[in-house]
Amino acid sequence: MKAIILAGGFGSRIAEETIHKPKPMVEIGGRPILWHIMNIFGAHGIDEFIIALGYKAEVVKQYFLNYYAVNSDLTIDLATGRQTVYGGARPDWRVHLVDTGYATQTGGRVRRLRNWLADDETFLLTYGDGVSDVNITSLVDFHRRHGRLATVTTVKPPGRFGRIGFDGDQVTTFCEKAEDSEGWINGGFFVFNARVLDYIDGDDTILERQPIERLAHDGQLMAYRHCGFWSCMDTLKEKNMLEELWASGDAPWKTWMNEPLAIAR
């Protein structure tokens, strides 16, 4: 199963970190948050990723092009240009880096990936700025059992976010970032059937508005309720909180077994 990660936004609310790089490349513990997110999926056997790029796409591409060089010991023969790489963790991942437009909205980025997906394929999708200890295996199993087109992971953080209403596990209302709301909210970590792309009109479509609202209206959106850890990284305060958790050695979202690589600079 493929996992799509939306990594093309401007990150304007954390501008201190995103002047020279996209938000998914902001580091937690010396590693881009994108790396943390990929490891969350990797812990559940997901090994193929589509990274939807936009703002400063070249920074993400350079990171993966130089992945082994910056995270391993090297011998370089200057006479021949031959390089020998020693050590370093080598995840068995296939990573597709796809430019989905500089100013494309979230729905438009997903729609632009249609050719990377089979007509009836089921895939995972999340944002490039949030971490969680969500059980991806259980999430996918839940999606397969209910048989609808879409599943959204819902969480219960502070009330500055939007609100989701339920009838059992079926989503009946989806209000993105409504004021003074409480209760369950969109935590990302979606599971979609590729037919969800038919709900997206074009580049200007925001995934969390008309497409998700229409899926809810049509009875095609189900909620996987996650009661564990979840955090986005919208602000410098949230980034610093995640840094402190990582430095403590007990980051809740670190559900994978491999030790982090040496800090790359």
C-alpha positions, 0 to 999 in steps of 0.5 A: 500500500502507498502512503501519500504525504502532502509536503507542498504548503508554505508553512506561513504560521511557522515562518521562523523555520520555513523561510528557506525550507518547506515545513516537512523539512523542519527538524525535530531532533535533527531529522526532518519531521517528514522522516518521522512521519515516514517512520510511523508508516514504515513501522507498519510495513508501508514501504512506498511513499508519494511525496506531493511537493510544491513550495521549495520542492528542491529542498526535499529532492536534495535531501533524498538525493543525498540521503546516504551521503549525509547519513553515512561514512564515505570514501571518495576517490577524487581521481575517478569520482567513485564513492563508497558508502559505509554503514548508516540505516538503509530503510527499504523504501521507494520514494516518489517525489512529485511536484504538484504545483507551487500554490496548489491546494491540498485537494488539488495536490491529491488529484494531480497524483491520479496517474500514480494510483490504480483506478480502484486502489486503496492508499494512505494519506497524511499531512507533512507536519503531524505526528502520532502513535496511531496504529496504521495497521488497525486503521487500514483494517478498520477501513477495509471492514466498513467498505466505504470510500474514505476513513479519517483518523479523528483525535481530541486536541485543543478546541482551536481546531474544527469539529467532526460529528458522528452517527456511530462511526459514520461521519455526518458533519465535517467542519474544518477549524470552526471557532469555539469548537470542541470534541473530535477533529481531523487528525490526518492519517486518512485511508482513501479509495482512489475513487475519492479523487472524483470528488476533487474538482481541480488545483484550487480545491481544498481537500478538507472542505467540499470533497470531505464534506461531500463524502460525509454527506454521501455516507462515504466517510468513516471515522477511526477514533484515535485516543492516543498521542497526536500533535501537529506542528503549526507553530514554533511553540508546537515545534519546541514541544516536539523537540522536548519530547524527542530529547527526553527519549520518550517521544510517543510517536516513535513506534519504530525500532531502529535507532535514529541516524546521526544528525545530518547538517 
